[in-house]
Structure formats: structure tokens, C-alpha cells
């Protein structure tokens, strides 16, 4: 292979790695500033300075401020370097593979502390800023509705096992899980009442099983 071809392949790899490192620096700086200062007081130039890059680089990597904040929320939910659709997340696949309703609920409860450990601090920023920002109101409404749709899928999965209490519809089950898996609920018990994430996980799994499953 000619040396120029090797050099181009090498350069492309290095450029890709450099772009990924720059993006990661921008996202880390943005998250830190949003949590420290709030949404309104965090400016894009401040994010660029904190990341050590040009302002145009921030826009090229993440878009305008609402798009950047949205990306941070999506990454917090996914727990990955890029947003991951719900059906492709490891814990969702494990839930679907589990043979009984109780085990499915345990797997989901075990996943939530890690998710909310990343998401709940951003939720507080979003909660404070949303009343004055239409983009953020739309973002949280979209995420809430998407979570509700995912809970309806989970409820039907639970229903198919035959393990739900009599008289509970799939919508009933979805609403119970949707309300108690929210970052608001997590913050009430962990941030305000001082529960450990482990205690929250154990309690949530048992509460769901007592409320939703056959005795």
C-alpha cells in the first residue's frame, strides 16, 4: 500500500479521535456549568472557554444551547457516549428476556439509581428554567411522554407473563410505574429524605411487586 494511503488512514483516525475528545470536553464543561450556574446564567461562550475551544466549535459539535442541553439529558438517560434508543439499552433487553414479572421489575428498579444519578441533577436545572423557556418546557414534556409510552410497553410485557394482580389494566400498571420511576420521585426520597440509592432500589422493587403482582 502506498505510504500516502497509510498516512491518510492514520490521519483520519487521529482526526476522529480528536473530534471525539473535543466533543467530550464540551459536554463535560457544559454539564458542569449548567449544574453550577443554572441554565439561564450559562452562556455558550462560557462553555467554550471552560472546554478550551472556540465558540464555533461548540456550535458545530452540539448546536445551540437548547440542543446542547437536550443532548446532555439524552446522554444521562442513555448512560453512553451517544443517545441510545430505549429498546437497545442493556437493561431493557434484560427485562424483556426475564421469564417472570417479578424479575422484570427487579431489573428495572436496579437500573434506575444509575440513571437518576446522572439525570436528576439536570432535572433540577430543567425544572428551574422551564417556566421561562419554551424549548425546555417542550423538552421535558417530550421526555415525559416518551417515558409514559415506554411504560405502556413494559406494562404489556408484564401483562403477558400472567403475573399481574386481577383488575389491573395495562394502563393502570404503566401509570403506577411511570409516576414512581420519575426523577421527581427519586429526588424526594434520595435528595430530600436522605435515602441511599441502594435503599431506593430495594424499596422500589418491593413496592412495585406488592402493588402490581399476584400474591
N, C-alpha and C positions, 0 to 999 in steps of 0.2 A: 504494500500500500504506500503511495507517495507520502513523503513527510508532511506536505501541506494538508493532506486529508486528516492525518493524525492530529495535527495541530488544531485544525478546525473542530474536530470532535472534542478534543480536550478543552478548547476554549468555550465551546457550547456548554459543556458540563460545569465548568467553573462559573460561567455567567449565570447558569440556572441556580447553582448553589448560592452565589452572591445575591441573586434576587430573592431567594427564599430567606436568607439571613436578614436582608433588609426588611422584608415584609414582617418577619418575626419581631424585629426590633421596633418597628412601627406599632404593631399590635400590642406589644408589651408596654411600650410607652403610653399608648392611648388608654389602655386599661388602667394603668397606674394613675394617670392624671384624672380620668373620669371618676375613679374611686376617691381620690384625694380632694378634688375641686368641685365635683358635680358636673353635670352635662353643660349647662349654660356657660360656666366660667372656664371650661376647657376649650381652647381655640386650636384650630388646625396648625397655625404657626408654632404654638407651644408644643404640640405633639411632634412636629418636625424637629424642633430644637432638642427635645428630650430624646428623640431617636437618633439624632446626629445626621439628619438627611435634609435635602432640600424640600421645600413645601410642595413643589410639583411632583416629587417622588411619592409623597404621601397620597396625593390625589390619584396618581397613576396606580398605586398599589391597592388602595382601599376606597377610593371615591370620596364624595362629600362627607361631612360629619355624620349625618343620619345613616348613611350607608356603612360607615366605619363602625358606628355603634351597633347597628344591626348585625354586622359580621361578628363582633365580639360576643353578642348574645348567642348567635347561632353556634359559634365555636364552643361557648360554655355549655350549651345543651349537648353538643356532639361529643365533646371531650377529645377532639382530634385537631390536627393542623388545618383541616378544611371541613366545612359543614358536611355532615353525613346524614342522609335520609333515615328516618326512624326505622324503616324495615331492614336497613343494612347495619344497624348497631348490634354489637355482640350480645348485649343483654336482651334485646328484643328477639333475636334468633334463639337464645336460650329459653326465653319464655315460651315461644311457640313450640319448641321441642320438648318441653316438660310435659309429662304424661297426666298430671292431675292439677286441679285448680289451686290447691294449697301451695304446691311447689311454685307455680307460676307467680303467685302473689309474693312469695318469699324472695324470688329472684328480682322482681321489680322493686320491692322495698329495699333490697340490698344495693340496688343501683342508684337510688335517689340521693343518699347523702353526698356522694361524689358529685353528682350533677348539681345539686343545690349549693354545695361548697363553692362551685365555680359561678353559678348563675345568680344566687341570692344577693351577693354584693352589687352586681349590676342591676338587679331588680330594684334595689333601693334607689339607685341613681335614676332609673327609669320612672319609678313611682313619683319621685320629687319633680321631675322635669315634664312629665307627660301632660299635666293640666295646661301648660303654656306652649306646648309644641305638638302640632298636628301630626308630624311624622312619627313621633314617639308614641302618641296615642294609637295611631294606626298599627305600629309595630307590635305593641302589646296586645291589641285586640286580635291581630292576626295569629300571634303565637298562642294566645289563649284558645282561640277557636280551633287551631290545628291540634293542640293538646286534647281538646274535647273530642275531636274526630278520632284521634289515636286511641283514646279511652273507649270509644264505642267499638273499635276493632278488638281491643283487649277484652271487653265485656262479652263480645260474641265468641271469642276464643274460650273464655271461662265457661260460658254457657254450653258450649259444645262438649265439655267434659262431663256434664251432668252433675256437677258438684255444687251448684248454686242452691241457695235456700228457695223453697217454694214461694211463689208470689212475687218474686223479684224479676222485673223485666231487664233486658239488656241495657235500656236507657237508665233505669234506676242504678244499676251496678256502675255504669260509666260515670254517672253524676257523683256518686259517693267517692270513687277513686279520683276523679278529676278535682274535686274540692280538697281532698286530703293530700294529694301529691303536689300541690301548688307551692311555689316559693313563699307565698304569704304564710301558709300553714307551717312550713319548715321554720321560718323566721320567728313565728310566735313561740314555738317550743324550744328551739335551739338558741336563737339570739336573745329572746326576751326572758324565757323561763330557765335558761341555763342547762337544758338537756344536752348530753353529748350526742354526736351523730350516731353512735352505736346504739344508744338508748332509743333514739328516734326510730332507727331502722327496726329494732326488735318490736317496739310498741306498734309501729305502723303495720307490720306483717300480721301481728296477732289481732289488731283491731279489724283489719280487713277480713281476716278469716272468721272472726266472731260475727261480724256484721253481714257477711255475704255468703258464707258456705253452710252447707248442711252440717248439723251437729253429729 
